[in-house]
Amino acid sequence: MAEKIVEDERKRQQTRLELVRQLEEAETRDLKERMRLLRGFFSAWYEEVISSWGKVRKAGAVRDWKLLGRAWGAWHRWAVHRRNRREAAAATREMQRNMR
């Protein structure tokens, strides 16, 4: 009778150990699945950040190009105006010399 009780207790302990092992395996599978999902979400988020940085950089390059074009245009207009003034002054001096 005592042997039967000991044997039953041993079986219950083995059953508990098996249930604990199965529970730990299930928790491990669940954790792995959550980590896989988190990796996927992080990867998608990271790609979006990189994509938006690229868009911001492209917009900045276009802005810089437009600004450079405006600056060059302003400089060019100033240089042409200055050249025209010099040429007009030289023509005026030439005409005054010819009138004497």
LINBELKA-V566369 format. One record per run of one state. SS is the DSSP state (helix for helix, strand for strand, loop for the rest). FROM is the first residue (numbers start at 1). LEN is the number of residues. If there is no record, write none. Layout:
ss: [SS	SS]
from: [FROM	FROM]
len: [LEN	LEN]
This chain:
ss: [loop	helix	loop]
from: [1	2	100]
len: [1	98	1]
